[in-house]
């Protein structure tokens, strides 16, 4: 009797790799990370990630928040 072998599905591996890269982008650029936003072009975080992944300028929300809340010192 042969032993069953496990072959990882390359599509599933690609999805998990994309999730890791998307999570790193969200942490680095200050976006809310949600796994459901992966491949969803209606969400702003995924739109900015797609721009960044294509080599274009993506808005850094950490910088935006710093500028926005710089005047609110207590």
Number of C-alpha atoms within 10 A of each C-alpha: 3 4 5 6 6 6 6 8 8 9 9 10 11 11 13 12 12 14 19 13 14 23 19 14 20 20 13 12 19 17 21 12 17 13 12 9 17 17 15 12 13 9 12 13 24 21 16 21 25 16 14 14 14 10 9 11 11 16 16 15 14 14 11 13 11 10 10 10 9 9 8 6 5 3
